[in-house]
C-alpha cells in the first residue's frame, strides 16, 4: 500500500504510456476508491506529463 509523498517508479501506465519508466510521487492521502476506479494519482513525473492515474500493479516503490 502506498501513502502520500511516496516516491514510486511507474512500470506501466494505462492513463499515459509516456510516464512508464519515470518516477513520481503519490498524491493521494487515502487509498483510491471508486471515483478513480482504484487508481493512484501520481504527480511530479515531468514538466511535460500531467499527473496520471495508475493501478497498484503499475507502480513500485522507488
Secondary structure, 3 states (H helix, E strand, C coil): CCCCCCEEEECCCCCCHHHCCCEEEECCCCCCCHHHCCCEEEECCECCECCEEECHHHEEEC
